Amino acid sequence: MEQKLAELKSDFVRLQGDIEKIESIGGDVTQSVKQLDALEKEIAVVRAELAKARNRKD
Protein backbone atom coordinates (compact mmCIF):
# COMPACT_ATOMS: atom_id res chain seq x y z
CA MET A 1 0.00 0.00 0.00
CA GLU A 2 2.75 2.45 0.87
CA GLN A 3 4.49 1.67 -2.42
CA LYS A 4 1.26 2.33 -4.31
CA LEU A 5 0.84 5.65 -2.49
CA ALA A 6 4.38 6.66 -3.40
CA GLU A 7 3.73 5.80 -7.06
CA LEU A 8 0.48 7.77 -7.09
CA LYS A 9 2.20 10.79 -5.54
CA SER A 10 4.94 10.57 -8.15
CA ASP A 11 2.38 10.40 -10.95
CA PHE A 12 0.55 13.37 -9.42
CA VAL A 13 3.68 15.54 -9.35
CA ARG A 14 4.62 14.51 -12.91
CA LEU A 15 1.13 15.34 -14.17
CA GLN A 16 1.19 18.73 -12.42
CA GLY A 17 4.39 19.53 -14.29
CA ASP A 18 2.87 18.38 -17.56
CA ILE A 19 -0.14 20.61 -17.00
CA GLU A 20 2.09 23.61 -16.32
CA LYS A 21 3.99 22.95 -19.55
CA ILE A 22 0.80 22.55 -21.58
CA GLU A 23 -0.67 25.74 -20.09
CA SER A 24 2.52 27.67 -20.82
CA ILE A 25 2.14 26.98 -24.54
CA GLY A 26 -1.59 27.68 -24.50
CA GLY A 27 -2.68 24.08 -24.82
CA ASP A 28 -5.88 22.47 -23.59
CA VAL A 29 -5.39 20.92 -20.17
CA THR A 30 -8.94 19.62 -19.68
CA GLN A 31 -8.06 15.93 -19.97
CA SER A 32 -4.95 16.30 -17.83
CA VAL A 33 -6.91 18.07 -15.10
CA LYS A 34 -9.43 15.21 -15.11
CA GLN A 35 -6.56 12.76 -14.68
CA LEU A 36 -5.21 14.89 -11.83
CA ASP A 37 -8.61 14.86 -10.12
CA ALA A 38 -8.80 11.08 -10.48
CA LEU A 39 -5.32 10.71 -8.98
CA GLU A 40 -6.31 12.93 -6.04
CA LYS A 41 -9.29 10.69 -5.34
CA GLU A 42 -7.22 7.53 -5.64
CA ILE A 43 -4.58 8.96 -3.28
CA ALA A 44 -7.31 9.74 -0.75
CA VAL A 45 -8.63 6.17 -0.96
CA VAL A 46 -5.18 4.64 -0.50
CA ARG A 47 -4.44 6.95 2.44
CA ALA A 48 -7.72 5.93 4.09
CA GLU A 49 -6.90 2.24 3.58
CA LEU A 50 -3.44 2.77 5.07
CA ALA A 51 -4.94 4.57 8.07
CA LYS A 52 -7.36 1.67 8.65
CA ALA A 53 -4.53 -0.84 8.41
CA ARG A 54 -2.42 1.13 10.88
CA ASN A 55 -5.33 1.43 13.31
CA ARG A 56 -5.84 -2.33 13.24
CA LYS A 57 -2.21 -2.83 14.22
CA ASP A 58 -2.59 -0.58 17.29
KETORZA-100645 format. One record per atom (N, C-alpha, C, O): residue number from 1; atom name; x, y, z. Coordinates in Angstrom, 3 decimals, decimal comma, padded with zeros to 6 digits, always signed. Each point is the difference from the previous one (the first is absolute). Example, Ala and Ser with C-alpha at 12.3 -4.5 7.8 and 13.67 -1.06 7.14 Angstrom:
# KETORZA-100645
{1; 'N'; {+013,190; -005,690; +007,800}};
{1; 'CA'; {-000,890; +001,190; +000,000}};
{1; 'C'; {+000,900; +001,200; +000,000}};
{1; 'O'; {+001,036; -000,019; +000,665}};
{2; 'N'; {-001,386; +001,069; -001,385}};
{2; 'CA'; {+000,820; +001,190; +000,060}};
{2; 'C'; {-000,770; +001,090; +000,730}};
{2; 'O'; {+000,509; +001,108; +000,169}};
//
This chain:
# KETORZA-100645
{1; 'N'; {+000,810; -001,198; +000,000}};
{1; 'CA'; {-000,810; +001,198; +000,000}};
{1; 'C'; {+000,858; +001,269; +000,000}};
{1; 'O'; {-000,279; +000,955; -000,726}};
{2; 'N'; {+001,311; -000,964; +001,540}};
{2; 'CA'; {+000,858; +001,186; +000,061}};
{2; 'C'; {+000,724; +000,218; -001,319}};
{2; 'O'; {+000,218; +001,138; -000,416}};
{3; 'N'; {+000,153; -002,229; -000,240}};
{3; 'CA'; {+000,645; +000,099; -001,318}};
{3; 'C'; {-000,974; +000,590; -001,018}};
{3; 'O'; {+000,377; +000,841; -000,817}};
{4; 'N'; {-001,623; -001,286; +000,872}};
{4; 'CA'; {-001,013; +000,515; -000,924}};
{4; 'C'; {-000,211; +001,494; +000,235}};
{4; 'O'; {-000,123; +000,768; -000,954}};
{5; 'N'; {+000,082; -000,361; +002,211}};
{5; 'CA'; {-000,167; +001,413; +000,324}};
{5; 'C'; {+001,167; +000,817; -000,547}};
{5; 'O'; {-000,204; +001,081; -000,552}};
{6; 'N'; {+001,404; -001,585; +000,701}};
{6; 'CA'; {+001,180; +000,698; -000,516}};
{6; 'C'; {-000,074; +000,143; -001,521}};
{6; 'O'; {+000,349; +001,046; -000,546}};
{7; 'N'; {-000,803; -002,097; -000,131}};
{7; 'CA'; {-000,127; +000,052; -001,457}};
{7; 'C'; {-001,060; +001,012; -000,424}};
{7; 'O'; {+000,197; +000,754; -000,952}};
{8; 'N'; {-001,321; -000,742; +001,664}};
{8; 'CA'; {-001,065; +000,949; -000,316}};
{8; 'C'; {+000,471; +001,439; +000,200}};
{8; 'O'; {-000,287; +000,874; -000,818}};
{9; 'N'; {+001,007; -000,637; +001,905}};
{9; 'CA'; {+000,527; +001,345; +000,256}};
{9; 'C'; {+000,968; +000,419; -001,100}};
{9; 'O'; {-000,011; +001,150; -000,439}};
{10; 'N'; {+000,837; -002,073; +000,002}};
{10; 'CA'; {+000,951; +000,281; -001,073}};
{10; 'C'; {-000,735; +000,343; -001,292}};
{10; 'O'; {+000,353; +000,954; -000,692}};
{11; 'N'; {-001,373; -001,738; +000,377}};
{11; 'CA'; {-000,810; +000,270; -001,193}};
{11; 'C'; {-000,674; +001,364; +000,102}};
{11; 'O'; {-000,084; +000,733; -000,985}};
{12; 'N'; {-000,394; -000,397; +002,184}};
{12; 'CA'; {-000,673; +001,268; +000,231}};
{12; 'C'; {+000,938; +001,172; -000,281}};
{12; 'O'; {-000,368; +000,949; -000,692}};
{13; 'N'; {+001,571; -001,024; +001,231}};
{13; 'CA'; {+000,985; +001,072; -000,191}};
{13; 'C'; {+000,386; +000,119; -001,476}};
{13; 'O'; {+000,109; +001,105; -000,532}};
{14; 'N'; {+000,096; -002,247; -000,122}};
{14; 'CA'; {+000,347; -000,002; -001,423}};
{14; 'C'; {-001,112; +000,652; -000,819}};
{14; 'O'; {+000,265; +000,814; -000,884}};
{15; 'N'; {-001,502; -001,176; +001,185}};
{15; 'CA'; {-001,136; +000,540; -000,741}};
{15; 'C'; {-000,162; +001,499; +000,242}};
{15; 'O'; {-000,362; +000,741; -000,914}};
{16; 'N'; {+000,626; -000,294; +002,137}};
{16; 'CA'; {-000,048; +001,439; +000,280}};
{16; 'C'; {+000,998; +000,743; -000,886}};
{16; 'O'; {-000,314; +001,052; -000,557}};
{17; 'N'; {+001,503; -001,602; +000,434}};
{17; 'CA'; {+001,018; +000,607; -000,858}};
{17; 'C'; {-000,425; +000,017; -001,452}};
{17; 'O'; {+000,209; +000,984; -000,708}};
{18; 'N'; {-000,810; -002,084; +000,267}};
{18; 'CA'; {-000,489; -000,068; -001,379}};
{18; 'C'; {-001,058; +001,065; -000,257}};
{18; 'O'; {-000,004; +000,646; -001,048}};
{19; 'N'; {-000,893; -000,472; +002,014}};
{19; 'CA'; {-001,063; +000,998; -000,145}};
{19; 'C'; {+000,600; +001,397; -000,104}};
{19; 'O'; {-000,430; +000,806; -000,826}};
{20; 'N'; {+001,416; -000,522; +001,659}};
{20; 'CA'; {+000,645; +001,315; -000,057}};
{20; 'C'; {+000,637; +000,238; -001,364}};
{20; 'O'; {-000,091; +001,098; -000,550}};
{21; 'N'; {+000,736; -002,126; +000,005}};
{21; 'CA'; {+000,623; +000,133; -001,321}};
{21; 'C'; {-001,047; +000,227; -001,079}};
{21; 'O'; {+000,171; +000,856; -000,868}};
{22; 'N'; {-001,251; -001,620; +000,923}};
{22; 'CA'; {-001,063; +000,136; -001,000}};
{22; 'C'; {-000,623; +001,387; +000,080}};
{22; 'O'; {-000,240; +000,640; -001,024}};
{23; 'N'; {-000,024; -000,174; +002,255}};
{23; 'CA'; {-000,584; +001,332; +000,174}};
{23; 'C'; {+000,931; +001,088; -000,518}};
{23; 'O'; {-000,457; +000,993; -000,566}};
{24; 'N'; {+001,757; -001,174; +000,756}};
{24; 'CA'; {+000,957; +001,030; -000,403}};
{24; 'C'; {+000,043; +000,193; -001,512}};
{24; 'O'; {+000,379; +001,067; -000,484}};
{25; 'N'; {-000,768; -002,097; -000,256}};
{25; 'CA'; {-000,036; +000,145; -001,463}};
{25; 'C'; {-001,425; +000,203; -000,512}};
{25; 'O'; {-000,249; -000,026; -001,205}};
{26; 'N'; {-000,678; +000,227; +002,139}};
{26; 'CA'; {-001,374; +000,296; -000,379}};
{26; 'C'; {-000,818; -001,215; -000,389}};
{26; 'O'; {-001,021; +000,125; -000,676}};
{27; 'N'; {+001,458; -001,288; +001,094}};
{27; 'CA'; {-000,712; -001,226; -000,349}};
{27; 'C'; {-001,196; -000,262; +000,895}};
{27; 'O'; {-000,176; +000,642; +001,035}};
{28; 'N'; {-000,641; -001,594; -001,452}};
{28; 'CA'; {-001,191; -000,398; +000,745}};
{28; 'C'; {+000,396; -001,012; +001,074}};
{28; 'O'; {+000,561; -001,053; -000,303}};
{29; 'N'; {-000,853; +001,379; +001,539}};
{29; 'CA'; {+000,388; -000,863; +001,113}};
{29; 'C'; {-001,183; -000,759; +000,602}};
{29; 'O'; {+000,132; -000,632; +001,048}};
{30; 'N'; {-001,275; +000,693; -001,706}};
{30; 'CA'; {-001,217; -000,598; +000,549}};
{30; 'C'; {+000,189; -001,464; +000,372}};
{30; 'O'; {-000,319; -000,401; +001,119}};
{31; 'N'; {+000,831; -000,391; -002,038}};
{31; 'CA'; {+000,174; -001,432; +000,256}};
{31; 'C'; {+001,018; -000,241; +001,112}};
{31; 'O'; {-000,190; -000,876; +000,844}};
{32; 'N'; {+001,251; +001,641; -000,848}};
{32; 'CA'; {+001,032; -000,157; +001,029}};
{32; 'C'; {-000,536; +000,360; +001,381}};
{32; 'O'; {+000,353; -000,639; +000,991}};
{33; 'N'; {-001,196; +001,652; -000,925}};
{33; 'CA'; {-000,586; +000,395; +001,280}};
{33; 'C'; {-000,935; -001,099; +000,510}};
{33; 'O'; {-000,061; -000,262; +001,201}};
{34; 'N'; {-000,663; -000,374; -002,117}};
{34; 'CA'; {-000,861; -001,120; +000,396}};
{34; 'C'; {+000,842; -001,140; +000,569}};
{34; 'O'; {-000,377; -000,623; +000,992}};
{35; 'N'; {+001,510; +000,358; -001,622}};
{35; 'CA'; {+000,900; -001,045; +000,496}};
{35; 'C'; {+000,531; +000,374; +001,381}};
{35; 'O'; {+000,115; -000,852; +000,882}};
{36; 'N'; {+000,208; +002,127; -000,704}};
{36; 'CA'; {+000,500; +000,480; +001,285}};
{36; 'C'; {-001,065; -000,179; +001,085}};
{36; 'O'; {+000,307; -000,435; +001,110}};
{37; 'N'; {-001,549; +000,767; -001,432}};
{37; 'CA'; {-001,096; -000,184; +000,950}};
{37; 'C'; {-000,163; -001,472; +000,380}};
{37; 'O'; {-000,205; -000,331; +001,168}};
{38; 'N'; {+000,298; -000,545; -002,166}};
{38; 'CA'; {-000,123; -001,437; +000,260}};
{38; 'C'; {+001,133; -000,487; +000,901}};
{38; 'O'; {-000,218; -000,812; +000,899}};
{39; 'N'; {+001,421; +001,311; -001,144}};
{39; 'CA'; {+001,143; -000,374; +000,840}};
{39; 'C'; {-000,201; +000,475; +001,437}};
{39; 'O'; {+000,312; -000,724; +000,945}};
{40; 'N'; {-000,832; +001,939; -000,780}};
{40; 'CA'; {-000,263; +000,524; +001,345}};
{40; 'C'; {-000,954; -000,919; +000,754}};
{40; 'O'; {+000,212; -000,305; +001,174}};
{41; 'N'; {-001,260; -000,129; -001,861}};
{41; 'CA'; {-000,982; -000,883; +000,629}};
{41; 'C'; {+000,625; -001,345; +000,352}};
{41; 'O'; {-000,247; -000,542; +001,078}};
{42; 'N'; {+001,049; +000,010; -001,979}};
{42; 'CA'; {+000,644; -001,286; +000,252}};
{42; 'C'; {+000,987; +000,098; +001,164}};
{42; 'O'; {+000,096; -000,917; +000,816}};
{43; 'N'; {+000,632; +002,027; -000,742}};
{43; 'CA'; {+000,926; +000,219; +001,115}};
{43; 'C'; {-000,773; +000,038; +001,319}};
{43; 'O'; {+000,443; -000,569; +000,997}};
{44; 'N'; {-001,588; +001,235; -000,993}};
{44; 'CA'; {-000,817; +000,076; +001,216}};
{44; 'C'; {-000,468; -001,386; +000,435}};
{44; 'O'; {-000,001; -000,314; +001,190}};
{45; 'N'; {-000,394; -000,510; -002,153}};
{45; 'CA'; {-000,452; -001,361; +000,314}};
{45; 'C'; {+001,142; -000,819; +000,593}};
{45; 'O'; {-000,183; -000,684; +001,008}};
{46; 'N'; {+001,344; +000,750; -001,622}};
{46; 'CA'; {+001,145; -000,774; +000,483}};
{46; 'C'; {+000,419; +000,480; +001,389}};
{46; 'O'; {+000,339; -000,810; +000,863}};
{47; 'N'; {-000,363; +002,118; -000,648}};
{47; 'CA'; {+000,344; +000,528; +001,331}};
{47; 'C'; {-000,982; -000,507; +001,053}};
{47; 'O'; {+000,403; -000,359; +001,106}};
{48; 'N'; {-001,690; +000,329; -001,449}};
{48; 'CA'; {-001,011; -000,488; +000,939}};
{48; 'C'; {+000,227; -001,480; +000,309}};
{48; 'O'; {-000,121; -000,422; +001,149}};
{49; 'N'; {+000,447; -000,358; -002,170}};
{49; 'CA'; {+000,269; -001,425; +000,204}};
{49; 'C'; {+001,233; -000,201; +000,882}};
{49; 'O'; {+000,019; -000,876; +000,864}};
{50; 'N'; {+001,001; +001,689; -001,090}};
{50; 'CA'; {+001,205; -000,082; +000,834}};
{50; 'C'; {-000,316; +000,355; +001,452}};
{50; 'O'; {+000,485; -000,652; +000,925}};
{51; 'N'; {-001,293; +001,678; -000,734}};
{51; 'CA'; {-000,371; +000,411; +001,355}};
{51; 'C'; {-000,761; -001,119; +000,707}};
{51; 'O'; {+000,239; -000,266; +001,177}};
{52; 'N'; {-001,154; -000,389; -001,890}};
{52; 'CA'; {-000,744; -001,120; +000,590}};
{52; 'C'; {+000,947; -001,129; +000,381}};
{52; 'O'; {-000,114; -000,577; +001,081}};
{53; 'N'; {+001,041; +000,269; -001,966}};
{53; 'CA'; {+000,955; -001,079; +000,261}};
{53; 'C'; {+000,867; +000,327; +001,213}};
{53; 'O'; {+000,290; -000,876; +000,814}};
{54; 'N'; {+000,113; +002,114; -000,696}};
{54; 'CA'; {+000,834; +000,407; +001,143}};
{54; 'C'; {-000,791; -000,050; +001,300}};
{54; 'O'; {+000,530; -000,379; +001,044}};
{55; 'N'; {-001,805; +000,763; -001,113}};
{55; 'CA'; {-000,840; -000,029; +001,201}};
{55; 'C'; {-000,245; -001,423; +000,474}};
{55; 'O'; {-000,116; -000,241; +001,202}};
{56; 'N'; {+000,038; -000,697; -002,123}};
{56; 'CA'; {-000,191; -001,403; +000,375}};
{56; 'C'; {+001,227; -000,553; +000,717}};
{56; 'O'; {-000,110; -000,869; +000,865}};
{57; 'N'; {+001,281; +001,386; -001,235}};
{57; 'CA'; {+001,240; -000,467; +000,632}};
{57; 'C'; {+000,105; +000,483; +001,439}};
{57; 'O'; {+000,604; -000,664; +000,843}};
{58; 'N'; {-001,199; +001,835; -000,563}};
{58; 'CA'; {+000,111; +000,598; +001,347}};
{58; 'C'; {-000,877; -000,668; +000,999}};
{58; 'O'; {-000,014; +000,391; +001,167}};
//
